[in-house]
Amino acid sequence: MSRDAELLKALRAAGEDAISGADLSKKLGISRSLITAGIEQLRSEGYEISASPHLGYRLAGEPDVLHADDLLSRLGDVKVIGRDIQVFQETTSTNDVVEKMARDGVKEGAVVFAESQTRGRGRLGRKWSSPKGKGLWFSVLLRPALQPRELTQITVASAAAVRAAIEMQTGLVAEIKWPNDILLGGRKTAGILVELQAELDRVRYLILGIGVDVNLSAADFPAELRKTATSLSIALGKPVHRASLAAEILRALDHNYSRLRAGEFAAIAEEWEKHCCTLGRQVSIHAGTREIRGRAESLGEEGALLVRTEHGHLERVTGGDVTLEK
Amino acid sequence: MSRDAELLKALRAAGEDAISGADLSKKLGISRSLITAGIEQLRSEGYEISASPHLGYRLAGEPDVLHADDLLSRLGDVKVIGRDIQVFQETTSTNDVVEKMARDGVKEGAVVFAESQTRGRGRLGRKWSSPKGKGLWFSVLLRPALQPRELTQITVASAAAVRAAIEMQTGLVAEIKWPNDILLGGRKTAGILVELQAELDRVRYLILGIGVDVNLSAADFPAELRKTATSLSIALGKPVHRASLAAEILRALDHNYSRLRAGEFAAIAEEWEKHCCTLGRQVSIHAGTREIRGRAESLGEEGALLVRTEHGHLERVTGGDVTLEK
């Protein structure tokens, strides 16, 4: 963790109490003048830090901006995801940045956020609208020891983590629409794009691109999405602090990724099923050139959706566009 | 097809007969002076073209070099694979070149050959030795409408095509070792590396990297491979013309790719099984962190190897390193 991350963490730990420059200096093991410099740096980034001559410093207000140091300070101990965090003000797509990192050999677990994306993308080549400062647009680099065919597991584990983190942070009831959408009251509020580079039987790297519509107003959505999409702030009736949510999501992702690596997919799938709005419903699914209609029965062992067709046959669906029929 | 490709094709069609400049001019629909220029160009590339004052031109000898025009002239009508061909004297890896093309949006079917590769690679990060002028080292760009989990089909179709082309061209009995090695007398003579870029349920592009040890002598192989690898020329006792073989392979690949797109995987798989030395054998397979031992029984519907383990369970293996035990 950087100096500023340590400093923020210490200020946050002190809560409503002030903490003296001397105590901070001792706690962080750095000089008083470096503490003063760190406080100035944090203030310049928008943190309100009050200072009383005899009591010390107190964190009086936090801006709703994303800073790598801040995010690292909130994360605590993670095993893989979030070991390294970068925040860009603007980029084409955080997946592009992470892909470049992947090709340069960067280790798994690196995370890249952007305050806005100029060419954010969703599944199947669709555009993803990423207005500045309104959401969480980020990508995670993974190098899982899985075969390409086992990758639906990653989507399931990621969707379960994002859903749980949203619910934990906001108290809203969030559901999963197979394979990777998070819904609030039937409207999409977050999505996950999985991109991968692989040999036939070895994934070289995989990028989780995650978009969460946090503080978008109705007007922030493209017109064609206004009826089917929503944001956390619309559903909650007040803004949500993005950095807290980001840290919650990264912790949840890291937790599920560890479980996946420990062979605990079944437990993750069970949680997923509990919060999935697709199962038990009549669905129609466009998968490539096929259309499959039937009742979504359960999740298969590799994360596939098992659909009982009108003809009684059980179809194993690993991807595609799902429409819930009734 | 370019002028020189058309010209080569016409000369080749005339066979032992000479064909006059006037006839060539008429056939190709270009002026006599362009024919003369084309003949000079071909001669400068090593083609032996005899000219008799009254009879005309005759193709007396062809160099064992790869030229895009020559390859195109030999290919005839292909649907997808080989619509565009490039030949490099040297490159890091033809897969690298094709990957760049794929990222630039080039259409599927493009093929890149190199006379030598400085960083040729095989499966699972292994080196692939590619000595200058001794083999066929090339890559094919595909954009199949398949999901990542269906990709074993591509390997099966490609291996079947390469095997058949080698047998057709040389008369040697060639076998397939699952998933993608071609053997002559139990020794590896060709391999296929499949690399892909995909979303969870959509392949964006796929690169077939194919290496065929055509005219390597025993000394051309790295020491550690001399007991397990061979070349077509070693097995045949004489050199093999690389351009003819290349055209044969591309035609076979194009044919099988068309069949795959037409939903005829079952027929391809049947041919594959007939020429596979893995089926019916005791095998041990390293797939990721797993080791699977048992009897290779058959090919599953997506190209997976179905292995009956010692415990009687049928395992579905989609990749890995196969050792034939007895």
Interface residues (C-beta under 8 A of the other chain):
Chain A: R123 L124 A145 L146 Q147 P148 R149 L151 T152 T155 P179 N180 L193 V194 E195 L196 Q197 A198 E199 L200 D201 R202 A287 G288 T289 T318 G319 G320
Chain B: R123 L124 A145 L146 Q147 P148 R149 L151 T152 T155 P179 N180 L193 V194 E195 L196 Q197 A198 E199 L200 D201 R202 A287 G288 T289 T318 G319 G320
